[in-house]
Amino acid sequence: MKKIEAIIRHFKLDEIKTSLNEAGVEGMTITEVKGYGRQKGHTEMYRGNEYAIDFVPKVKVEVVVAEANLKGVVDTIMSKAQTGQMGDGKIFVSDLSEVIRIRTGETGEDAI
């Protein structure tokens, strides 16, 4: 089993959610996050004053999938999140040793 964490732009969330549902992903966790990478934030003007925004707001999408579905899910996120501009985000993939559904006690892929 694999855990996919994708840091994306806010306005791409609905498109990614719809595409992942169509691809058979049954659940996901969404978190509002802030951070920066190569972009190093940006500046904004407000009432004539310039302000440095060090941490850019993003959305983190977390999905757990069977290893067989990994490439398809990553490809879906990549194609839907990509704008070609700096700040499109990142995708992190990590191994999961165990998953347990609390309600039923199911484990492994049955718990996904």
Secondary structure, 3 states (H helix, E strand, C coil): CEEEEEEECHHHHHHHHHHHHHCCCCCCEEEEEEECCCCCCEEEEECCEEEEECCEEEEEEEEEECHHHHHHHHHHHHHHHCCCCCCCCEEEEEECCCCECCCCCCEHHHHC
